[in-house]
Amino acid sequence: HPQRDILLLLTARLLMRYVDYHNHTYLCEHATGMPEEYIRRALELGLAEIGFSDHAPLPEGLREGITMRPEQIETYIALIEEQREIYRDRIGIRIGFEVDYPLHDSFPASYLTDNRLDYLIGSCHFLEDWAFDHPDFQEEFHRRDIDGVYQQYYGILNGLIQTGHFQILGHLDLVKKFGHRSLRSFEDEISRLGRALSGGSLSVELNTAGLRKPVGEIYPSPRILEILFENNVPVTLGSDSHLPEEVGYEFSRAAEILRSCGYRSISGYQRKKRYDVPL
């Protein structure tokens, strides 16, 4: 397929500096493909680094079909370490977790400071026991005050930032996933988050998965990115891939959005130390 090969070559030249730090594995039970398939896709695209950040275990009753089990944590780490050794001369491979906040005992606190990990993505997928981003439970939006939902969600993110446990803040405005928009502006709350993040090592993820969801918009929105840039908040990139072909999804578009907001670099991480990657 000559046309496909030419397109991939052009894409690789565009993406060769970039990192994709939000990729899942089959252990979460809602992603498919082996880690090596994701790595090969990253190589095909010319990415500089790929990071795996599968869902850290949730408690029994919440985790079914969503996260790995606690006894699989070491299996996961060993799985990615093995691939890192195999591909060490071809691409940077980082190891992380996507950790739900508020925290749960099902992910032992020792992993928050484990020096084998390159980063932790802090995310909020639950308001109490409501999995608000799960398609099976989206009808709950129609039974709640939408502004109250947004207020509670951003309050949780503020607490997440204050913990100091995380290197990346995942899909900042995930609450919009199904197209439910707040009735009032939450720019004051976003500015408050921006001030809390200003000049630190915790990056906000520009997550392209929103382009594949009903909302049809990147996480976070360009307006939020402008506020973050005004507050000197670092950013990084993640595709939130659950299939190998989703690796690096729409990264050229994501880079254009970041540049339009003023950004000229994204964040990379190794052993939880942040560094700049030219955009």
Steps between C-alpha positions, in 0.01 A plus 500: 500500500731781377262782596471370856880470525546859383240624750669313784840642401366855502327440833817356649696810403241715675481293820862395545553731799179415680410278794179308563467427870143371522474144369318206655549123498278194488529471881232765549257273311370774271808542280621256237838414352835421655738779613737410217228587248467846654877545491519396136230752416698770682808403297297508181392856585852604597416592860798570724344336806201289593378465856261244642262619770246228553228545761619438855279248684167618635323322787300187432156597378635797306789352303321232293574575136670826596833428673750226567489311828745589782688173450568596137694818579841331494403303189425828326826666603703194392313489169598857411855462635547203270389702198721791601801272497409356159452844340752698704700608191195595291258699718466632854250292698361640824307323776213662685151453637177691460385535859148591604461783747375496772745219572405141586680244715488254208806684361758476780648835603852362449451528124451875529873527574625193310819602317436251220217720376558796271174681571151473644197645327242623748143478368147527628244258352261482797284741697448288812394166350373644170728414207401815312710425191365146455245476218280267705444770763473820296126533564590615851593837346129562439422447869761744629564873495763531227677795661514306826664210313766732357555668838553167674727372224731801498510493879632144484767604251612776735548239773688277255747779423562570867610141577831532316478134398456551126706610203213535251141617537288286268228625262428812706143563377395135462164591653390631156552158334137438402438863400347619828615861532482716809250785491736750663863578434753312708795714392557619857536138613733423208709806582522379860627163378744680270643700790540182704689338211703807403871442450490150645598159370140374472394519136151513359440237237369601159297186444380437145244233597232767531505526121378139489222553757150652468627845603733503196749731672848454633558489880542770620337756273711765323361768733616305804841457339523876453433551871761237588758664273431838662580334834823335382361146531697227316319255272562159348330275243290185532280309259323294769533207261315176566591362157844502333369707209399779742861572604594857406141570396467848343829618652571734211168670572577505872836667434330768289257572783783526752699736278194717444471535879866604528673175592837415346586191701338203671612302804686174510560293813756249617498369855251779575739775393350741247685628194404707198439351157491756211160528339 
